[in-house]
Amino acid sequence: MIARGDMGVELAAARVPRIQQEIIRLCWHKNKPVITATQMLDTMTYNYRPTRAEVTDVSVAVKEGTDAVMLSGETATGVAPVNVVRTMASIICEEEIYQGDRSGDATIVDPLEKKANPAIIAASSLTMVAATLLIDLKGILYPEISKWNRRVPNLLVTNSLHVARHAALYKNIVPIIIRENLSRDEMVFTAMRVAKEWGYINKKDILCVVEGERHTQGGIPQLGAFQLLAVT
């Protein structure tokens, strides 16, 4: 949590933006979710429109790679809390439309040192896919794919509401909860249908399906795998 108010008490105000940027970078490096908070849209506590400086503040935090931005007093005691949330969401969406590919940042991380799953590293390098579907029922791999793959939407398949809620904090992770006891292929088809309904993929798109450790039907210990599917 980057609480800029507390930072401002301990540091000179001029240093806060640079320290914020460094914390975001370090959290990305360590696979830790990072939330930027405090006074993001503060004037909307009593106004119905934010200042342009506040809009820029939210946009810059998203551009720097924060996983989430947080409101506090704006929604706790503000005059129009729902409007504040809508305003922040619109700023985030606008920035993400034009956000560049940050996959080049991966060069600062040694995949062997960090024990990154090779299937995720391979899948994140693909440029022709419309989305990545991550089968991660145990909730282990989504922090990795959030870091390595920010080019296209990452759709997380899980049967756990707790995992889905926690994963939603990570940048570019969209949880799909499937509670039915389905086979692997049935789970993929069900997730594809949901993804089409939500507008993440369309007919004739290419979908990348990523899996982590498991034993195949033949009993082979699989470390990781990815598969390219044509959306029908």
QUIWOMO-V185597 format. One record per residue. N is the residue number from 0. RES is the residue in one letter. SS is DSSP state (~ for helix, > for strand, _ for the rest). Layout:
n-><N & N>
res-><RES & RES>
ss-><SS & SS>
//
This chain:
n-><0 & 1 & 2 & 3 & 4 & 5 & 6 & 7 & 8 & 9 & 10 & 11 & 12 & 13 & 14 & 15 & 16 & 17 & 18 & 19 & 20 & 21 & 22 & 23 & 24 & 25 & 26 & 27 & 28 & 29 & 30 & 31 & 32 & 33 & 34 & 35 & 36 & 37 & 38 & 39 & 40 & 41 & 42 & 43 & 44 & 45 & 46 & 47 & 48 & 49 & 50 & 51 & 52 & 53 & 54 & 55 & 56 & 57 & 58 & 59 & 60 & 61 & 62 & 63 & 64 & 65 & 66 & 67 & 68 & 69 & 70 & 71 & 72 & 73 & 74 & 75 & 76 & 77 & 78 & 79 & 80 & 81 & 82 & 83 & 84 & 85 & 86 & 87 & 88 & 89 & 90 & 91 & 92 & 93 & 94 & 95 & 96 & 97 & 98 & 99 & 100 & 101 & 102 & 103 & 104 & 105 & 106 & 107 & 108 & 109 & 110 & 111 & 112 & 113 & 114 & 115 & 116 & 117 & 118 & 119 & 120 & 121 & 122 & 123 & 124 & 125 & 126 & 127 & 128 & 129 & 130 & 131 & 132 & 133 & 134 & 135 & 136 & 137 & 138 & 139 & 140 & 141 & 142 & 143 & 144 & 145 & 146 & 147 & 148 & 149 & 150 & 151 & 152 & 153 & 154 & 155 & 156 & 157 & 158 & 159 & 160 & 161 & 162 & 163 & 164 & 165 & 166 & 167 & 168 & 169 & 170 & 171 & 172 & 173 & 174 & 175 & 176 & 177 & 178 & 179 & 180 & 181 & 182 & 183 & 184 & 185 & 186 & 187 & 188 & 189 & 190 & 191 & 192 & 193 & 194 & 195 & 196 & 197 & 198 & 199 & 200 & 201 & 202 & 203 & 204 & 205 & 206 & 207 & 208 & 209 & 210 & 211 & 212 & 213 & 214 & 215 & 216 & 217 & 218 & 219 & 220 & 221 & 222 & 223 & 224 & 225 & 226 & 227 & 228 & 229 & 230 & 231>
res-><M & I & A & R & G & D & M & G & V & E & L & A & A & A & R & V & P & R & I & Q & Q & E & I & I & R & L & C & W & H & K & N & K & P & V & I & T & A & T & Q & M & L & D & T & M & T & Y & N & Y & R & P & T & R & A & E & V & T & D & V & S & V & A & V & K & E & G & T & D & A & V & M & L & S & G & E & T & A & T & G & V & A & P & V & N & V & V & R & T & M & A & S & I & I & C & E & E & E & I & Y & Q & G & D & R & S & G & D & A & T & I & V & D & P & L & E & K & K & A & N & P & A & I & I & A & A & S & S & L & T & M & V & A & A & T & L & L & I & D & L & K & G & I & L & Y & P & E & I & S & K & W & N & R & R & V & P & N & L & L & V & T & N & S & L & H & V & A & R & H & A & A & L & Y & K & N & I & V & P & I & I & I & R & E & N & L & S & R & D & E & M & V & F & T & A & M & R & V & A & K & E & W & G & Y & I & N & K & K & D & I & L & C & V & V & E & G & E & R & H & T & Q & G & G & I & P & Q & L & G & A & F & Q & L & L & A & V & T>
ss-><_ & > & > & ~ & ~ & ~ & ~ & ~ & ~ & ~ & _ & _ & ~ & ~ & ~ & ~ & ~ & ~ & ~ & ~ & ~ & ~ & ~ & ~ & ~ & ~ & ~ & ~ & ~ & _ & _ & _ & _ & _ & > & > & > & _ & _ & _ & _ & ~ & ~ & ~ & ~ & _ & _ & _ & _ & _ & _ & ~ & ~ & ~ & ~ & ~ & ~ & ~ & ~ & ~ & ~ & ~ & ~ & ~ & _ & _ & _ & > & > & _ & _ & _ & ~ & ~ & ~ & ~ & _ & _ & _ & _ & ~ & ~ & ~ & ~ & ~ & ~ & ~ & ~ & ~ & ~ & ~ & ~ & ~ & ~ & ~ & ~ & ~ & ~ & _ & _ & _ & _ & ~ & ~ & ~ & ~ & ~ & ~ & _ & _ & ~ & ~ & ~ & ~ & _ & _ & _ & ~ & ~ & ~ & ~ & ~ & ~ & ~ & _ & _ & _ & _ & _ & _ & > & > & > & > & > & _ & _ & _ & _ & _ & _ & ~ & ~ & ~ & ~ & ~ & ~ & ~ & _ & _ & _ & _ & > & > & > & > & > & > & _ & _ & ~ & ~ & ~ & ~ & ~ & ~ & ~ & _ & _ & _ & _ & _ & > & > & > & > & > & _ & _ & _ & _ & _ & _ & ~ & ~ & ~ & ~ & ~ & ~ & ~ & ~ & ~ & ~ & ~ & ~ & ~ & ~ & _ & _ & _ & _ & _ & _ & _ & _ & > & > & > & > & > & > & _ & _ & > & > & _ & _ & _ & _ & _ & > & > & _ & _ & > & > & > & > & > & > & _ & _>
//
